[in-house]
Amino acid sequence: SSLYRKLINLYKAGLLTGLRTSGLNINSNLFHGISDIAKDVPASAVDSVVSLFTGKRTVVFTLRGGKGIFEGFRKGFRYVKTGFDERDIAAKLDYKRVHFGKSLIARGLQAYEEGIFRIIGAEDQPFYYGAKAHSLFSQAIAQAKNAKLRGIDAKKFVDNLVQNPTDEMLRYAVNDAEVAVFQNRTTLGRAAQAFQKVPLGEVVVPFARTPSAVITQVLNYSPVGIVKTIVENIGKGRFNQRLFSQGIGRGITGTAALYIGMELWKKGMVSLNRPESETERKQWELEGRTANSIKIDGKWRSPFVLGPMGNLLIIGGHVQKGIENTGSFSQGLNNAMESLAGVGKSFTEQTFLKGVNQFSQAINDPGSYGPSLASNLMGSTIPTIISDIARAKDEFERQTYAKEAGI
């Protein structure tokens, strides 16, 4: 493989070694899975109403599908051990296999690079197969209702259909599972992948599919998602009852999270954008407060571990802040739209997206952040975990500035 391809893969692997990366990946999958099951409550109600016109059910709330999680653990261990996966899980991380060579050093680099991608990929497996099994059970129970089966007959029918699903059921289940682990293709993701093809594009945007899927899901869980779902299903031959019910269900569930964010802001438990005044910044440092965070157990914590729901809590805080400042709900909504940029900026501060953040800072303020960008690029093949450990042991918070900035 080319030297450029080798360096890019080492660069990506280094970003994925951050101490927070696996925690963020596992927790966001976990809470996203919980919210995606919760959305079936309103989705099932919507589907029930629609069935009055269509004569069929497509979505039913259920907690069944737990066996899929154990299947995921087995396949996760297998993936770490062998690198084999029938569903190409590495596509989530825009992974392209490379060959480093036959020397001892080359084989060591190969093992390190492949090992990191395998670990991150394996972490998704229980959530993927759990979501897939859950989707199959939901669809099978809906079909049992359509057949007007009850009791033992319904149970036998459901169990048999889950073991022998139709092609259509499998397509829906795979789509639900990919959405659950942010592996689904999106319009934003395709645009990001196109950008990766330009020179040094993968340095600026190392990962395209997953961040784009997260941002898309935040929108799907907001009131915007309700409007989006209605528009997508308007027109002859475009209505899909299952996707319509799921879309409305996500929008309703996310709107509830927005409301909770508004209430948390009232209680002083949501932190928004970093203050501009030096006095307020000093106060934040004393309180241990960070931008776009929520207060849990007396400490300010990142909401991103909560998946899309965490982002919506922050957006809800912006809505309430706008209402309190102007007395206008419309201004609150305007603040919420503006906050999306702030939430997106905070999201890029995660270790696996720091390339986006560094380049945007260097473009906006080349004098202050240009040298930092250059030094980070030169050390980009050094695993992030090394700098994480060094920072944890350092009693000072260090930041690079340009000499001409006079700092």
N, C-alpha and C positions, 0 to 999 in steps of 0.2 A: 504494500500500500504506500501511497505518497506520504512524504514527510508532513505535509499540511494536514492530511486526514488523520495521521497519528496524533499530531499536536491537538487537533480539535477534540478528538475523543478523550485525550488525557485532560484537556481543559474542562470538558463536561464532567468527567469522572471526578475531578478535583472539586468542582462546585457541589457535587452531590454528596461529598463526604462531610459537609458541615454538620455540627452537632444538632442543629435544629431541623435539618432536612428530613430525616427519617421520622422524627416526632411530628413534624408538620404533615408529612404525607400520611402517616397512620391515623392521626387524630382527625384530619380533614376528611379522610375516607370514612372513618367511623361516624362522625357527626353528620356527614352528608348522607350516609346510609340511613341513619335514624330519621333525618328530615324527609328523605325520599319515601320511607315507609309511612311517616306521619301524613304526607301529602295525599296518600291513598284514602284517608278518611273523607276529606272534602271531594276528592276525585270520584270516590264511590258514590257519594250523594249526587254529584253532577251526572254521573253515568246512569244512575237510577232514573233521574228525570228524563234524560235523553232517550232512555229505553222505552218510555211511554210512546215515543214517536217512531223509533226504529224497531221495537219489538225484540231487542236483544241486549244483553249485558256484556261488557268488555273489561271492566275494572271492578275488583272486589277487594276490600281491605282484609288482609290476613297477616298473621305473624309466622306462617309456615315457610319453610325453606332453610331452616337452620343447618340441615345436613350439608348444604352446599358450602357452608363455611369450613367444615371439616375436609371436604374435598379440596377446597382452596389451600388449606394448610399442607395437605399431602403434595399437591402440585407445586406449591411454593418451595418446599424442601427439595423436591426433584429438580426444580429450575436452578436453585443455588448450586446443587451438586453437579448437574449435567449441562445446564444451559439450554436444555430443550423445553420448548413450550409450543403447543399446537396453535395457539391463538396470536402469536407474534406480539407478546406483551411489551417488548422493547420499543415498539413503534410509538408508545406513549411518550418516550423520552427522545424521539427522533434519532434512535440509535442506528448507526450503520457499522457493520462488523468490519474490522480492519485486521491486517496481519502485520505484526511488528517485526518479525524476523525469527531466526533460529538461535541467535546467541543467548547466553545466560541472562544478560540484561534485558534483551528484547522479550524473552519468555517471562521474566519477572514483571515487566510493564504490562504485558498481555494479561497475566493473571490478575494484576491489580485492577486494570481497567475493566475487564470482564466481571470481576468479582463485585465491584461497586454497582454496576448496572444490574447484575443478577439479584443483589440484595434489595435494591429499590423495587425491582420488578416483582420479586417474591412477596414483598409487603402488600402488594395489591391483590394477590390471588384470593385470600379468604373473602375479601369484600366483593370481588368480581363474581366468584361462583356463588356466594351467598345471595347477591342481588339477582343473579340469573335464576337460581332455584326459586326465589321468592316470586319472581315474575311468572314463572311457569305455573306455580300454585295459584296465583291470582287469576291467571287466564283460565286455568282448568276449573276452578270453582265457579267462575263466571259462566263457563259453558255448561256446567252441571245445573246452574240456575236456569239457563236457557232451555235445557232438556227437562226442567221441572222435576229434578231428582231430589230426594231427601234421605236423611239418615244413612244407613249402611250402603244403600245403592249409590248415593252421592259420593260417599267416601271411596268406594271401590272405583267408581268412574274417574274421580280426581286422581287417585294414585296411579291408575293405569294410564291416564292421559299424560301425566307428568313423566312417566317412564317411557312413553311412546308419543312424544309431542308431534304436532303437525309442523310442516315447514314454516307456516306463518307464525306459529307460536314461538318457534326457535328464533326467527328473525326479530320479533319483538323482545324476546328474552335477552338476546345478544345486545341489542340496542340499549335496553335498560341497564345491563351489566356494564357496558362501556361508559354510559353516562355516570354510573355510580362511582367509577374510578377515574373520571375525567379523561377518558381515552377516546371519546367520541369526536368525530370530525366536525368542525364548525367553519363558518365563513371567515371569521377572524383568524382561525388557525391556518386556513389555506393561504390567507394573505401573508401571515407571518412566515410560513414555509417558503413562499415565493421570495420573500426578502432574504431568507437564508441563502439563496442561490447566488446573490451578488457577492463580489469579493469581500471577504471578512464578515459576511452577513451572519454566520453562525457564532462569531465572537460577540457581536452586539445582541443577537437573539439566539442564545444557545438552545433554548427549548421553546417550541412553538405550539404544539398541540395542547399540552396540559394547561398552561396559563390561559390560553384562549378559551378552553372548555370551562375553566373556573369562572372567568369573567362572563361568559355566555350564560352560565347557570345562575350567577348572581342576578342577571337581568330576568331570567326565566322565573325566578322566585319572587320577583318584585311585581308591582301592579303593571309594569311595562309588559311582563310576561303574559298577563291576561289579555291585553290588547293584541299582542303578537300572536297569541293562539287563535283569537277570533279572526284576525285578518288572514292567517294561514289556512283557515278552514272555510273561508267564504268563497263561493264559486262552485259551479257544477263539477262534480267528480272530485272535489278537493277535500270534502269532509271526511275525517277519520275519527270515528267516535272514541277510540281508545286514546289516541294522542290528544284529542280535544279535551277529554276528561282529565287526563294527566296534566296538561298545560294549565287548565283552570285551577286544578288542585294545587299545583306548585305556586301559582300566583296568590291564592288565598292563604296558603301556609306562610309564604314569605311576607305577605302584608301583616300577618300577626307578629312576625319578628320585627318588622318596622315599628309597630306600635310599642312593643316591648322596649326597643331602643329609645323611643320617645320618652317612655316612663323612666328609663334608667338615667336619661339626661336630666330629668327633673330632680332626681335624687342625687345628682352629682357623681354618678357611677360610669359615665362615658367621657372619654377624653378625645377631642377632635384634633384639628390642625395645631401644629406647634406654634406657640405665641410669638409675635414679632418683637415685643418689648423685652429688654434685657432683664427687667425686674420680674416679669412673669416667667421667663425662662429659668431664672435662678430659683423661683418658687417651685417650679416643676421639678428641678433637680433635687431639691430638698424633700419633695414628696415622692420621688421615684417615679414620677408620672412620665409617660411616653405618648407620642402622638398616635391617634387612632387606636385607642386601647380601651379595655373595660376593666372595672375594678372588681376583682374576685378575691374574697378572703383577705381583704386589706391590701392587696397588691395589684398594680396595674399590669395587665397581661394582654398579649396579642390576641385579637379575635379570629385570626385566620385559621387557628386550629379547629374552629367550629364550622369550617367549610363556608358555603354561601351564606348561611344564617349569621355568621359572625360579621360579615361585611354589611348585611342588612341592619344589624344592630347599630353600627356606626352611622349608616345613612339615616336611620331613624333619629339619631341624635342631632344630625344636621337639620332635619326637618323641624324638630322641636325648637332648636336654637333660632332658626329663621322665624318661626311663629312668635317666639318670645321677644325677639328684637324688633319686629315690625308689626306684630299683631295680625299678620296676614298669612293665611294658610297657603296661598299661591306663592308668597315669597318663601315659605318653608319648603315647598316643592322645588322652587328654583334653587334654593340652597342644596337640596338633596341631589339635584342634577350636577351642580358644581362639585359636590363632594365626591362624586364618582372618580374625578380626576385625582383627588387626594387619596382615596382608597386605593386606586390603581398605583399611585406612586409608592405607597407603603408596601403594596404587594411586591413591587419590584425590588424592595430592599431585602427580600429573602435571598439566602445565599445562592440558590440555583437560578436566580434571575438578576444577579448583581451586574451582569454585563449591560443590561438595558439601563439600569440606574446610573452606572458609571458614565456611560456615553451621553445620556441625557444631561447629567450634571456638567460634563465637560463642554457640551455644546452651549449650554446656558451661561456658564461661567468658566471659560477656558483658563483664565488667569489663576483661579483658585484650585480648580479640579483637574486641569490638564496634567500636571506632574503626578498627581495621585493615580490618574488613569494609566499613564505610561508605566509607572512602577508596578501597578497591579497586573498589567498585561505581561510584563517581563516575568513576573512570578506566578503567572496564571496556571502553570502546570503543577505547582505545589499544592497539595490537597488543602482544602479549606479548613479541615479539622485541625491542622497544625496552627493556623492563625487563631482559630477559636480557643485552643488551649493556651496559646501565648497571651491572648487578651484576657482570658480568665485569671491568669496568674499575675498580670500586670496591674499595679495599683493605680495607674494613670490611664485616662482615655486619650488616645493619640489620634491626630488627624494631620494629613499632609496639606500644606499650603504653598503657593508659589512665592518666591522671594519678592517679586515685584508687587505682590499684594500688600506688602508692608506689615505682615503679621508674623 
